[in-house]
Amino acid sequence: MSLQLSSVIKYFSRTLLGLSGCVTFLAVDSLLSSSSSFAAEKFVVRYGLFEQSLPVEDLRKYAETQQVSSELNSFLRYLNPKQQQRLQQALHVNMSLDIVAVDKLLDTSLGKMLLSAASKSVTRRDKAGIQALRSAIILGAKSREGLGIISFLKAYPSEKLVVDLPQALEILNQSKLYSSSSNGSQNTPQKDNLTSTPIWQIQTQYQRLASKGKQFSGCLFGDSVSAQLGNSLGEGTFNFALNGLSTISLVEQLKSLATGNVKCQKTIIAIGGNDALYGLSNEVFTEKLKEAISLVRGMGTKEIFLIPAFYSTVAASKDPTVAAPQSKVEEINTVINQVATTENVPVQSSGIQSLYENNVLKDNLTSDGDHLNAEGLKIYRQALLEILASGSANKN
């Protein structure tokens, strides 16, 4: 039972973390104006005859005050301190979504397929899993704080949300939702397979629909570090960052967005960490970064700013499943400076220097050695806001 319990807890945590990044493909068609007569009071993971539940209120208090109930503690004791920190950060993620874009997205065959697949892991007596998920997503998105784990659970139209663990794992395995780049091992190098995954397709479709024909004062393109910020850079900006992004997938993302005639007055490109992780050659990285800059210029951008690739902690840099070696990141950053000179665009590094000490990410500013915690994100966000508020002598 202890092995099963451990699996349940790990999946429970993974599910909560994933909710904040995957819910954009869930929305409603006919339930846009509906209301829920219930709200989930408990989140439940079921494994055969074994069932473990957690009050939603306990999660809310943990997110707001770090107060840990006895039931929540039974989950947290299976997580190390950094994993607990990441869980709490995930509980704070709230997304402001374009409801019209999400509604259109769910009319696509991929959106319907993912929604149907997700509903199969939700156990309900009335067999209304699709409708229940849709209702929770739209009502959560319409809440004052936006769509997040807590608002989703609070809007779920039942007293509890029950997830069947074996069924959910089977769906994840069959769907290949995420890039295989996230499944690297010590002996298997990671690579950018992002564009072949359903999560890429659904995220880029949403971005196209939400940005089509619009002009933004500022646009951010980057990987998971930038994606953590959400749309928090102010009105008139759009965060196009995606988990796992390298210059290879960035080029494909920009080509996709170009079909929607989106315009960005200022564009920040924060890329390179995954290129280092995937082991891209300097030649390929140079080619793709230059192509990305060219595509951004085609979007009407007047000013382009490059952010150096993010460094990790020493420990993370020694684990190829987590981050790239420090030496490779330094190499990538050298190339970024070379491309910046050739393309006549500035590299903005001063605002993020306080994240590091001797090109090593400070332990007190990271949740896992590779990503930024709340304090680290404050520093990064402020650096970006200053870039967007200022001008550059280099016009593109």
C-alpha atoms as a printed R data frame, in Angstrom:
    type eleno elety resid chain resno       x      y       z
1   ATOM     1    CA   MET     A     1   0.000  0.000   0.000
2   ATOM     2    CA   SER     A     2   2.845  2.411   0.702
3   ATOM     3    CA   LEU     A     3   4.014  2.191  -2.924
4   ATOM     4    CA   GLN     A     4   0.520  2.820  -4.212
5   ATOM     5    CA   LEU     A     5   0.052  5.696  -1.790
6   ATOM     6    CA   SER     A     6   3.309  7.244  -2.917
7   ATOM     7    CA   SER     A     7   2.179  7.002  -6.545
8   ATOM     8    CA   VAL     A     8  -1.143  8.583  -5.678
9   ATOM     9    CA   ILE     A     9   0.479 11.489  -3.860
10  ATOM    10    CA   LYS     A    10   2.985 12.120  -6.637
11  ATOM    11    CA   TYR     A    11   0.240 12.066  -9.238
12  ATOM    12    CA   PHE     A    12  -1.941 14.300  -7.049
13  ATOM    13    CA   SER     A    13   0.819 16.897  -6.887
14  ATOM    14    CA   ARG     A    14   1.549 16.585 -10.614
15  ATOM    15    CA   THR     A    15  -2.149 17.032 -11.347
16  ATOM    16    CA   LEU     A    16  -2.361 20.210  -9.288
17  ATOM    17    CA   LEU     A    17   0.763 21.608 -10.932
18  ATOM    18    CA   GLY     A    18  -0.516 20.687 -14.364
19  ATOM    19    CA   LEU     A    19  -3.921 22.268 -13.867
20  ATOM    20    CA   SER     A    20  -2.384 25.742 -13.985
21  ATOM    21    CA   GLY     A    21  -0.816 25.138 -17.389
22  ATOM    22    CA   CYS     A    22  -3.258 22.922 -19.282
23  ATOM    23    CA   VAL     A    23  -6.722 24.316 -18.635
24  ATOM    24    CA   THR     A    24  -6.705 26.603 -21.658
25  ATOM    25    CA   PHE     A    25  -8.110 23.788 -23.804
26  ATOM    26    CA   LEU     A    26 -11.129 23.366 -21.532
27  ATOM    27    CA   ALA     A    27 -14.037 25.758 -21.865
28  ATOM    28    CA   VAL     A    28 -17.754 25.859 -22.680
29  ATOM    29    CA   ASP     A    29 -19.876 26.158 -25.743
30  ATOM    30    CA   SER     A    30 -23.406 26.428 -24.456
31  ATOM    31    CA   LEU     A    31 -22.572 26.901 -20.792
32  ATOM    32    CA   LEU     A    32 -21.082 30.394 -21.144
33  ATOM    33    CA   SER     A    33 -23.944 31.873 -19.169
34  ATOM    34    CA   SER     A    34 -24.587 28.939 -16.861
35  ATOM    35    CA   SER     A    35 -24.079 28.936 -13.126
36  ATOM    36    CA   SER     A    36 -23.141 26.181 -10.750
37  ATOM    37    CA   SER     A    37 -25.286 25.110  -7.843
38  ATOM    38    CA   PHE     A    38 -22.343 23.309  -6.272
39  ATOM    39    CA   ALA     A    39 -18.671 23.926  -5.705
40  ATOM    40    CA   ALA     A    40 -16.077 21.245  -5.167
41  ATOM    41    CA   GLU     A    41 -15.244 20.989  -1.499
42  ATOM    42    CA   LYS     A    42 -12.761 18.167  -1.958
43  ATOM    43    CA   PHE     A    43 -10.236 17.038  -4.536
44  ATOM    44    CA   VAL     A    44 -10.038 13.242  -4.620
45  ATOM    45    CA   VAL     A    45  -7.558 10.838  -6.206
46  ATOM    46    CA   ARG     A    46  -8.827  7.261  -6.596
47  ATOM    47    CA   TYR     A    47  -6.571  4.230  -7.096
48  ATOM    48    CA   GLY     A    48  -8.682  1.067  -7.250
49  ATOM    49    CA   LEU     A    49 -10.249  0.666  -3.822
50  ATOM    50    CA   PHE     A    50  -7.884  3.219  -2.325
51  ATOM    51    CA   GLU     A    51  -9.030  6.837  -2.175
52  ATOM    52    CA   GLN     A    52  -7.296  9.936  -0.843
53  ATOM    53    CA   SER     A    53  -9.000 13.289  -0.585
54  ATOM    54    CA   LEU     A    54  -8.039 16.841   0.264
55  ATOM    55    CA   PRO     A    55 -10.387 19.729   1.174
56  ATOM    56    CA   VAL     A    56 -10.214 22.580  -1.329
57  ATOM    57    CA   GLU     A    57 -10.340 25.017   1.583
58  ATOM    58    CA   ASP     A    58  -7.105 23.514   2.891
59  ATOM    59    CA   LEU     A    59  -5.457 24.268  -0.447
60  ATOM    60    CA   ARG     A    60  -6.754 27.826  -0.390
61  ATOM    61    CA   LYS     A    61  -5.411 28.468   3.109
62  ATOM    62    CA   TYR     A    62  -2.101 26.895   2.183
63  ATOM    63    CA   ALA     A    63  -1.832 29.166  -0.857
64  ATOM    64    CA   GLU     A    64  -2.689 32.310   1.087
65  ATOM    65    CA   THR     A    65  -1.101 31.728   4.489
66  ATOM    66    CA   GLN     A    66   1.056 28.577   4.159
67  ATOM    67    CA   GLN     A    67  -1.116 27.096   6.902
68  ATOM    68    CA   VAL     A    68  -0.944 23.307   6.685
69  ATOM    69    CA   SER     A    69  -3.859 21.157   7.849
70  ATOM    70    CA   SER     A    70  -3.401 17.588   9.013
71  ATOM    71    CA   GLU     A    71  -4.951 16.266   5.779
72  ATOM    72    CA   LEU     A    72  -2.746 18.457   3.612
73  ATOM    73    CA   ASN     A    73   0.281 17.432   5.617
74  ATOM    74    CA   SER     A    74  -0.361 13.801   4.639
75  ATOM    75    CA   PHE     A    75   0.293 14.899   1.058
76  ATOM    76    CA   LEU     A    76   3.119 17.339   1.651
77  ATOM    77    CA   ARG     A    77   5.248 14.840   3.535
78  ATOM    78    CA   TYR     A    78   5.800 13.014   0.248
79  ATOM    79    CA   LEU     A    79   7.273 16.160  -1.309
80  ATOM    80    CA   ASN     A    80  10.657 17.680  -0.643
81  ATOM    81    CA   PRO     A    81  10.843 21.384   0.309
82  ATOM    82    CA   LYS     A    82  11.447 22.546  -3.263
83  ATOM    83    CA   GLN     A    83   8.498 20.523  -4.554
84  ATOM    84    CA   GLN     A    84   6.315 21.996  -1.827
85  ATOM    85    CA   GLN     A    85   7.422 25.454  -2.879
86  ATOM    86    CA   ARG     A    86   6.544 24.733  -6.500
87  ATOM    87    CA   LEU     A    87   3.121 23.447  -5.448
88  ATOM    88    CA   GLN     A    88   2.393 26.633  -3.545
89  ATOM    89    CA   GLN     A    89   3.549 28.713  -6.499
90  ATOM    90    CA   ALA     A    90   1.251 26.746  -8.796
91  ATOM    91    CA   LEU     A    91  -1.636 27.515  -6.465
92  ATOM    92    CA   HIS     A    92  -0.929 31.216  -7.017
93  ATOM    93    CA   VAL     A    93  -1.052 30.977 -10.812
94  ATOM    94    CA   ASN     A    94  -4.179 32.657 -12.194
95  ATOM    95    CA   MET     A    95  -4.692 33.139 -15.908
96  ATOM    96    CA   SER     A    96  -6.598 35.903 -17.614
97  ATOM    97    CA   LEU     A    97  -8.032 34.186 -20.684
98  ATOM    98    CA   ASP     A    98  -9.806 35.552 -23.731
99  ATOM    99    CA   ILE     A    99 -13.150 33.775 -23.369
100 ATOM   100    CA   VAL     A   100 -14.121 34.287 -27.008
101 ATOM   101    CA   ALA     A   101 -10.807 32.765 -28.140
102 ATOM   102    CA   VAL     A   102 -11.220 29.800 -25.800
103 ATOM   103    CA   ASP     A   103 -14.787 29.285 -26.995
104 ATOM   104    CA   LYS     A   104 -13.585 29.181 -30.614
105 ATOM   105    CA   LEU     A   105 -10.735 26.902 -29.647
106 ATOM   106    CA   LEU     A   106 -13.163 24.352 -28.252
107 ATOM   107    CA   ASP     A   107 -14.901 24.230 -31.607
108 ATOM   108    CA   THR     A   108 -11.770 22.708 -33.131
109 ATOM   109    CA   SER     A   109 -11.419 18.945 -33.419
110 ATOM   110    CA   LEU     A   110  -8.336 18.979 -31.192
111 ATOM   111    CA   GLY     A   111 -10.082 20.952 -28.466
112 ATOM   112    CA   LYS     A   112 -13.035 18.580 -28.455
113 ATOM   113    CA   MET     A   113 -10.732 15.559 -28.424
114 ATOM   114    CA   LEU     A   114  -8.722 16.804 -25.434
115 ATOM   115    CA   LEU     A   115 -11.818 17.778 -23.498
116 ATOM   116    CA   SER     A   116 -13.378 14.387 -24.129
117 ATOM   117    CA   ALA     A   117 -10.172 12.598 -23.127
118 ATOM   118    CA   ALA     A   118  -9.810 14.599 -19.909
119 ATOM   119    CA   SER     A   119 -13.400 13.859 -18.914
120 ATOM   120    CA   LYS     A   120 -12.711 10.116 -18.980
121 ATOM   121    CA   SER     A   121 -10.434 10.430 -15.951
122 ATOM   122    CA   VAL     A   122 -13.133 12.241 -13.973
123 ATOM   123    CA   THR     A   123 -15.489  9.975 -12.053
124 ATOM   124    CA   ARG     A   124 -19.117 11.146 -11.908
125 ATOM   125    CA   ARG     A   125 -22.314  9.204 -11.366
126 ATOM   126    CA   ASP     A   126 -24.193 11.347 -13.878
127 ATOM   127    CA   LYS     A   127 -21.530 10.753 -16.594
128 ATOM   128    CA   ALA     A   128 -21.468 14.503 -17.238
129 ATOM   129    CA   GLY     A   129 -17.713 14.896 -17.022
130 ATOM   130    CA   ILE     A   130 -17.347 17.042 -20.146
131 ATOM   131    CA   GLN     A   131 -20.064 19.476 -19.110
132 ATOM   132    CA   ALA     A   132 -18.730 19.643 -15.561
133 ATOM   133    CA   LEU     A   133 -15.175 20.436 -16.682
134 ATOM   134    CA   ARG     A   134 -16.423 23.046 -19.114
135 ATOM   135    CA   SER     A   135 -18.541 24.717 -16.490
136 ATOM   136    CA   ALA     A   136 -15.688 24.791 -13.971
137 ATOM   137    CA   ILE     A   137 -13.280 26.290 -16.493
138 ATOM   138    CA   ILE     A   138 -15.535 29.061 -17.710
139 ATOM   139    CA   LEU     A   139 -16.810 30.011 -14.253
140 ATOM   140    CA   GLY     A   140 -13.292 29.915 -12.874
141 ATOM   141    CA   ALA     A   141 -12.046 32.107 -15.728
142 ATOM   142    CA   LYS     A   142 -14.865 34.583 -15.098
143 ATOM   143    CA   SER     A   143 -13.964 34.862 -11.427
144 ATOM   144    CA   ARG     A   144 -12.311 38.014 -10.146
145 ATOM   145    CA   GLU     A   145  -8.911 36.369  -9.713
146 ATOM   146    CA   GLY     A   146  -8.981 34.613 -13.089
147 ATOM   147    CA   LEU     A   147  -8.568 30.929 -13.843
148 ATOM   148    CA   GLY     A   148  -6.337 28.996 -11.501
149 ATOM   149    CA   ILE     A   149  -6.332 25.772  -9.547
150 ATOM   150    CA   ILE     A   150  -8.397 27.138  -6.671
151 ATOM   151    CA   SER     A   151 -10.936 29.001  -8.824
152 ATOM   152    CA   PHE     A   152 -11.310 25.909 -11.034
153 ATOM   153    CA   LEU     A   153 -11.979 23.626  -8.075
154 ATOM   154    CA   LYS     A   154 -14.330 26.131  -6.443
155 ATOM   155    CA   ALA     A   155 -16.331 26.353  -9.666
156 ATOM   156    CA   TYR     A   156 -16.508 22.601 -10.321
157 ATOM   157    CA   PRO     A   157 -20.233 21.659 -10.241
158 ATOM   158    CA   SER     A   158 -20.098 18.907  -7.647
159 ATOM   159    CA   GLU     A   159 -19.207 18.532  -4.005
160 ATOM   160    CA   LYS     A   160 -15.970 16.813  -4.997
161 ATOM   161    CA   LEU     A   161 -13.764 16.342  -8.026
162 ATOM   162    CA   VAL     A   162 -12.757 12.693  -8.292
163 ATOM   163    CA   VAL     A   163  -9.858 11.701 -10.560
164 ATOM   164    CA   ASP     A   164  -9.304  8.043 -11.423
165 ATOM   165    CA   LEU     A   165  -5.515  7.638 -11.237
166 ATOM   166    CA   PRO     A   166  -5.006  4.589 -13.543
167 ATOM   167    CA   GLN     A   167  -7.343  6.063 -16.162
168 ATOM   168    CA   ALA     A   168  -5.647  9.461 -16.000
169 ATOM   169    CA   LEU     A   169  -2.186  7.944 -16.383
170 ATOM   170    CA   GLU     A   170  -3.349  5.872 -19.335
171 ATOM   171    CA   ILE     A   171  -4.760  8.968 -21.029
172 ATOM   172    CA   LEU     A   172  -1.519 10.861 -20.489
173 ATOM   173    CA   ASN     A   173   0.527  7.993 -21.905
174 ATOM   174    CA   GLN     A   174  -1.681  7.570 -24.970
175 ATOM   175    CA   SER     A   175  -2.099 11.258 -25.744
176 ATOM   176    CA   LYS     A   176   1.617 12.115 -25.536
177 ATOM   177    CA   LEU     A   177   0.376 15.486 -24.349
178 ATOM   178    CA   TYR     A   178   3.803 16.810 -23.528
179 ATOM   179    CA   SER     A   179   7.042 16.920 -25.466
180 ATOM   180    CA   SER     A   180   9.401 14.009 -25.047
181 ATOM   181    CA   SER     A   181  11.984 16.662 -24.245
182 ATOM   182    CA   SER     A   182  10.572 16.671 -20.745
183 ATOM   183    CA   ASN     A   183  11.247 12.956 -20.409
184 ATOM   184    CA   GLY     A   184  14.985 12.897 -20.844
185 ATOM   185    CA   SER     A   185  17.265 10.739 -18.733
186 ATOM   186    CA   GLN     A   186  20.862 10.721 -17.678
187 ATOM   187    CA   ASN     A   187  21.721  8.683 -20.787
188 ATOM   188    CA   THR     A   188  19.192 10.070 -23.286
189 ATOM   189    CA   PRO     A   189  19.762 13.645 -24.435
190 ATOM   190    CA   GLN     A   190  16.702 15.856 -24.549
191 ATOM   191    CA   LYS     A   191  15.582 17.500 -27.768
192 ATOM   192    CA   ASP     A   192  12.936 19.894 -28.971
193 ATOM   193    CA   ASN     A   193   9.906 17.819 -29.986
194 ATOM   194    CA   LEU     A   194   7.520 20.488 -28.778
195 ATOM   195    CA   THR     A   195   5.791 21.193 -32.090
196 ATOM   196    CA   SER     A   196   4.656 17.569 -32.439
197 ATOM   197    CA   THR     A   197   2.700 17.519 -29.165
198 ATOM   198    CA   PRO     A   198  -1.011 18.221 -28.586
199 ATOM   199    CA   ILE     A   199  -0.206 20.740 -25.856
200 ATOM   200    CA   TRP     A   200   1.810 22.781 -28.371
201 ATOM   201    CA   GLN     A   201  -1.011 22.658 -30.907
202 ATOM   202    CA   ILE     A   202  -3.645 23.744 -28.418
203 ATOM   203    CA   GLN     A   203  -1.497 26.513 -26.912
204 ATOM   204    CA   THR     A   204  -0.498 27.990 -30.267
205 ATOM   205    CA   GLN     A   205  -4.058 27.769 -31.566
206 ATOM   206    CA   TYR     A   206  -5.236 29.656 -28.504
207 ATOM   207    CA   GLN     A   207  -2.525 32.282 -28.986
208 ATOM   208    CA   ARG     A   208  -3.493 32.759 -32.639
209 ATOM   209    CA   LEU     A   209  -7.156 33.173 -31.772
210 ATOM   210    CA   ALA     A   210  -6.499 35.506 -28.848
211 ATOM   211    CA   SER     A   211  -4.079 37.740 -30.761
212 ATOM   212    CA   LYS     A   212  -5.497 37.650 -34.296
213 ATOM   213    CA   GLY     A   213  -5.555 41.090 -35.895
214 ATOM   214    CA   LYS     A   214  -4.493 42.797 -32.663
215 ATOM   215    CA   GLN     A   215  -1.671 45.205 -31.946
216 ATOM   216    CA   PHE     A   216   0.208 44.995 -28.656
217 ATOM   217    CA   SER     A   217   2.505 47.548 -27.089
218 ATOM   218    CA   GLY     A   218   4.747 44.751 -25.881
219 ATOM   219    CA   CYS     A   219   5.182 41.033 -26.600
220 ATOM   220    CA   LEU     A   220   7.271 38.486 -24.701
221 ATOM   221    CA   PHE     A   221   8.577 35.288 -26.245
222 ATOM   222    CA   GLY     A   222  10.442 32.772 -24.118
223 ATOM   223    CA   ASP     A   223  10.524 29.439 -22.319
224 ATOM   224    CA   SER     A   224   9.110 28.177 -19.025
225 ATOM   225    CA   VAL     A   225  10.838 30.868 -16.948
226 ATOM   226    CA   SER     A   226   8.986 33.588 -18.850
227 ATOM   227    CA   ALA     A   227   5.799 31.516 -19.003
228 ATOM   228    CA   GLN     A   228   5.668 31.621 -15.193
229 ATOM   229    CA   LEU     A   229   4.836 35.319 -15.389
230 ATOM   230    CA   GLY     A   230   1.537 34.810 -17.170
231 ATOM   231    CA   ASN     A   231  -0.035 37.963 -18.591
232 ATOM   232    CA   SER     A   232   1.246 40.167 -15.778
233 ATOM   233    CA   LEU     A   233   3.190 42.771 -17.731
234 ATOM   234    CA   GLY     A   234   0.365 45.242 -18.021
235 ATOM   235    CA   GLU     A   235  -2.479 46.171 -20.310
236 ATOM   236    CA   GLY     A   236  -1.706 45.996 -23.984
237 ATOM   237    CA   THR     A   237   0.964 43.308 -23.616
238 ATOM   238    CA   PHE     A   238   0.888 39.601 -24.429
239 ATOM   239    CA   ASN     A   239   3.063 36.833 -23.034
240 ATOM   240    CA   PHE     A   240   3.632 34.227 -25.768
241 ATOM   241    CA   ALA     A   241   6.153 32.208 -23.701
242 ATOM   242    CA   LEU     A   242   5.788 28.417 -23.736
243 ATOM   243    CA   ASN     A   243   7.289 25.639 -21.652
244 ATOM   244    CA   GLY     A   244  10.131 23.842 -23.415
245 ATOM   245    CA   LEU     A   245  10.602 26.499 -26.100
246 ATOM   246    CA   SER     A   246  13.921 26.724 -27.957
247 ATOM   247    CA   THR     A   247  14.769 28.790 -31.018
248 ATOM   248    CA   ILE     A   248  13.665 25.836 -33.170
249 ATOM   249    CA   SER     A   249  10.101 25.869 -31.846
250 ATOM   250    CA   LEU     A   250  10.154 29.673 -31.467
251 ATOM   251    CA   VAL     A   251  10.559 30.021 -35.231
252 ATOM   252    CA   GLU     A   252   7.581 27.721 -35.798
253 ATOM   253    CA   GLN     A   253   5.533 29.633 -33.235
254 ATOM   254    CA   LEU     A   254   6.279 32.948 -34.956
255 ATOM   255    CA   LYS     A   255   5.376 31.517 -38.363
256 ATOM   256    CA   SER     A   256   2.058 30.365 -36.897
257 ATOM   257    CA   LEU     A   257   1.318 33.767 -35.376
258 ATOM   258    CA   ALA     A   258   2.188 35.561 -38.617
259 ATOM   259    CA   THR     A   259  -0.907 34.055 -40.248
260 ATOM   260    CA   GLY     A   260  -3.046 35.946 -37.738
261 ATOM   261    CA   ASN     A   261  -1.587 39.362 -38.567
262 ATOM   262    CA   VAL     A   262  -0.614 40.083 -34.950
263 ATOM   263    CA   LYS     A   263   1.474 43.226 -34.404
264 ATOM   264    CA   CYS     A   264   3.940 43.975 -31.589
265 ATOM   265    CA   GLN     A   265   5.441 47.438 -31.124
266 ATOM   266    CA   LYS     A   266   8.138 46.130 -28.772
267 ATOM   267    CA   THR     A   267   9.248 42.513 -28.542
268 ATOM   268    CA   ILE     A   268  11.374 40.828 -25.897
269 ATOM   269    CA   ILE     A   269  12.954 37.480 -26.768
270 ATOM   270    CA   ALA     A   270  14.147 35.527 -23.724
271 ATOM   271    CA   ILE     A   271  15.498 32.307 -25.167
272 ATOM   272    CA   GLY     A   272  18.533 30.034 -25.018
273 ATOM   273    CA   GLY     A   273  18.224 27.898 -21.900
274 ATOM   274    CA   ASN     A   274  16.536 25.022 -23.713
275 ATOM   275    CA   ASP     A   275  18.822 25.418 -26.701
276 ATOM   276    CA   ALA     A   276  21.697 24.786 -24.303
277 ATOM   277    CA   LEU     A   277  19.810 21.877 -22.726
278 ATOM   278    CA   TYR     A   278  19.068 20.300 -26.108
279 ATOM   279    CA   GLY     A   279  22.690 20.729 -27.141
280 ATOM   280    CA   LEU     A   280  22.067 22.840 -30.238
281 ATOM   281    CA   SER     A   281  25.209 23.716 -32.137
282 ATOM   282    CA   ASN     A   282  26.252 27.343 -32.245
283 ATOM   283    CA   GLU     A   283  25.599 27.361 -35.983
284 ATOM   284    CA   VAL     A   284  22.011 26.123 -35.669
285 ATOM   285    CA   PHE     A   285  21.295 28.426 -32.734
286 ATOM   286    CA   THR     A   286  22.649 31.411 -34.661
287 ATOM   287    CA   GLU     A   287  20.581 30.548 -37.726
288 ATOM   288    CA   LYS     A   288  17.346 30.077 -35.762
289 ATOM   289    CA   LEU     A   289  17.780 33.168 -33.605
290 ATOM   290    CA   LYS     A   290  18.398 35.312 -36.677
291 ATOM   291    CA   GLU     A   291  15.338 33.803 -38.344
292 ATOM   292    CA   ALA     A   292  13.252 34.528 -35.237
293 ATOM   293    CA   ILE     A   293  14.401 38.162 -35.240
294 ATOM   294    CA   SER     A   294  13.503 38.451 -38.920
295 ATOM   295    CA   LEU     A   295  10.024 37.040 -38.282
296 ATOM   296    CA   VAL     A   296   9.487 39.423 -35.382
297 ATOM   297    CA   ARG     A   297  10.434 42.343 -37.596
298 ATOM   298    CA   GLY     A   298   7.830 41.099 -40.045
299 ATOM   299    CA   MET     A   299   5.246 41.545 -37.275
300 ATOM   300    CA   GLY     A   300   5.813 45.277 -37.342
301 ATOM   301    CA   THR     A   301   8.056 45.412 -34.302
302 ATOM   302    CA   LYS     A   302   9.917 48.693 -33.936
303 ATOM   303    CA   GLU     A   303  12.152 47.580 -31.073
304 ATOM   304    CA   ILE     A   304  13.542 44.144 -30.258
305 ATOM   305    CA   PHE     A   305  15.318 43.252 -27.021
306 ATOM   306    CA   LEU     A   306  17.182 40.039 -26.236
307 ATOM   307    CA   ILE     A   307  17.441 38.558 -22.736
308 ATOM   308    CA   PRO     A   308  20.413 36.244 -22.034
309 ATOM   309    CA   ALA     A   309  19.748 32.548 -21.433
310 ATOM   310    CA   PHE     A   310  18.964 31.889 -17.779
311 ATOM   311    CA   TYR     A   311  21.531 30.202 -15.580
312 ATOM   312    CA   SER     A   312  20.642 27.495 -13.051
313 ATOM   313    CA   THR     A   313  22.133 26.486  -9.739
314 ATOM   314    CA   VAL     A   314  25.326 24.430  -9.751
315 ATOM   315    CA   ALA     A   315  23.449 21.321  -8.611
316 ATOM   316    CA   ALA     A   316  20.794 21.662 -11.338
317 ATOM   317    CA   SER     A   317  23.430 22.235 -14.023
318 ATOM   318    CA   LYS     A   318  24.962 18.858 -13.199
319 ATOM   319    CA   ASP     A   319  21.667 17.025 -13.802
320 ATOM   320    CA   PRO     A   320  20.905 16.803 -17.567
321 ATOM   321    CA   THR     A   321  17.256 16.056 -16.836
322 ATOM   322    CA   VAL     A   322  16.894 19.452 -15.154
323 ATOM   323    CA   ALA     A   323  19.177 22.023 -16.770
324 ATOM   324    CA   ALA     A   324  22.068 22.531 -19.161
325 ATOM   325    CA   PRO     A   325  25.696 22.641 -17.997
326 ATOM   326    CA   GLN     A   326  26.774 26.139 -16.989
327 ATOM   327    CA   SER     A   327  29.496 26.098 -19.635
328 ATOM   328    CA   LYS     A   328  26.938 25.478 -22.407
329 ATOM   329    CA   VAL     A   329  24.705 28.306 -21.171
330 ATOM   330    CA   GLU     A   330  27.706 30.635 -21.172
331 ATOM   331    CA   GLU     A   331  28.469 29.517 -24.727
332 ATOM   332    CA   ILE     A   332  24.898 30.205 -25.822
333 ATOM   333    CA   ASN     A   333  25.025 33.657 -24.228
334 ATOM   334    CA   THR     A   334  28.200 34.438 -26.118
335 ATOM   335    CA   VAL     A   335  26.393 33.580 -29.347
336 ATOM   336    CA   ILE     A   336  23.402 35.727 -28.310
337 ATOM   337    CA   ASN     A   337  25.734 38.713 -27.964
338 ATOM   338    CA   GLN     A   338  27.256 37.992 -31.362
339 ATOM   339    CA   VAL     A   339  23.851 37.783 -33.034
340 ATOM   340    CA   ALA     A   340  22.739 40.954 -31.250
341 ATOM   341    CA   THR     A   341  25.700 42.827 -32.698
342 ATOM   342    CA   THR     A   342  25.089 41.495 -36.203
343 ATOM   343    CA   GLU     A   343  21.349 42.217 -36.072
344 ATOM   344    CA   ASN     A   344  21.762 45.569 -34.299
345 ATOM   345    CA   VAL     A   345  19.506 44.694 -31.352
346 ATOM   346    CA   PRO     A   346  20.343 45.255 -27.672
347 ATOM   347    CA   VAL     A   347  20.930 42.549 -25.082
348 ATOM   348    CA   GLN     A   348  19.312 43.579 -21.801
349 ATOM   349    CA   SER     A   349  21.079 41.810 -18.951
350 ATOM   350    CA   SER     A   350  21.498 44.409 -16.210
351 ATOM   351    CA   GLY     A   351  17.979 43.980 -14.836
352 ATOM   352    CA   ILE     A   352  18.420 40.266 -14.151
353 ATOM   353    CA   GLN     A   353  21.975 40.309 -12.831
354 ATOM   354    CA   SER     A   354  20.724 40.271  -9.227
355 ATOM   355    CA   LEU     A   355  19.360 36.767  -9.882
356 ATOM   356    CA   TYR     A   356  22.901 35.449 -10.074
357 ATOM   357    CA   GLU     A   357  26.190 35.282  -8.299
358 ATOM   358    CA   ASN     A   358  29.102 34.527 -10.639
359 ATOM   359    CA   ASN     A   359  26.645 33.324 -13.321
360 ATOM   360    CA   VAL     A   360  24.990 30.907 -10.895
361 ATOM   361    CA   LEU     A   361  21.320 31.195  -9.949
362 ATOM   362    CA   LYS     A   362  20.970 32.083  -6.267
363 ATOM   363    CA   ASP     A   363  19.442 29.321  -4.157
364 ATOM   364    CA   ASN     A   364  17.036 31.705  -2.426
365 ATOM   365    CA   LEU     A   365  15.521 32.783  -5.772
366 ATOM   366    CA   THR     A   366  14.646 29.372  -7.221
367 ATOM   367    CA   SER     A   367  12.077 26.695  -6.559
368 ATOM   368    CA   ASP     A   368  13.892 23.795  -8.217
369 ATOM   369    CA   GLY     A   369  17.325 25.032  -9.231
370 ATOM   370    CA   ASP     A   370  16.168 25.952 -12.736
371 ATOM   371    CA   HIS     A   371  12.989 28.049 -12.359
372 ATOM   372    CA   LEU     A   372  12.390 31.230 -10.384
373 ATOM   373    CA   ASN     A   373  10.400 31.359  -7.167
374 ATOM   374    CA   ALA     A   374   8.129 34.267  -6.232
375 ATOM   375    CA   GLU     A   375  11.015 36.538  -5.247
376 ATOM   376    CA   GLY     A   376  12.955 35.676  -8.384
377 ATOM   377    CA   LEU     A   377   9.928 36.375 -10.552
378 ATOM   378    CA   LYS     A   378   9.547 39.810  -8.969
379 ATOM   379    CA   ILE     A   379  13.074 40.675 -10.081
380 ATOM   380    CA   TYR     A   380  12.528 39.320 -13.581
381 ATOM   381    CA   ARG     A   381   9.131 40.997 -13.994
382 ATOM   382    CA   GLN     A   382  10.542 44.345 -12.903
383 ATOM   383    CA   ALA     A   383  13.373 44.012 -15.413
384 ATOM   384    CA   LEU     A   384  10.881 43.366 -18.207
385 ATOM   385    CA   LEU     A   385   8.634 46.260 -17.156
386 ATOM   386    CA   GLU     A   386  11.605 48.606 -17.269
387 ATOM   387    CA   ILE     A   387  12.470 47.410 -20.777
388 ATOM   388    CA   LEU     A   388   8.903 47.928 -21.973
389 ATOM   389    CA   ALA     A   389   8.747 51.364 -20.381
390 ATOM   390    CA   SER     A   390  12.031 52.537 -21.912
391 ATOM   391    CA   GLY     A   391  13.228 52.991 -25.444
392 ATOM   392    CA   SER     A   392  16.253 51.760 -27.310
393 ATOM   393    CA   ALA     A   393  18.662 53.586 -29.512
394 ATOM   394    CA   ASN     A   394  18.509 50.631 -31.875
395 ATOM   395    CA   LYS     A   395  15.367 50.765 -34.036
396 ATOM   396    CA   ASN     A   396  14.449 47.775 -36.134
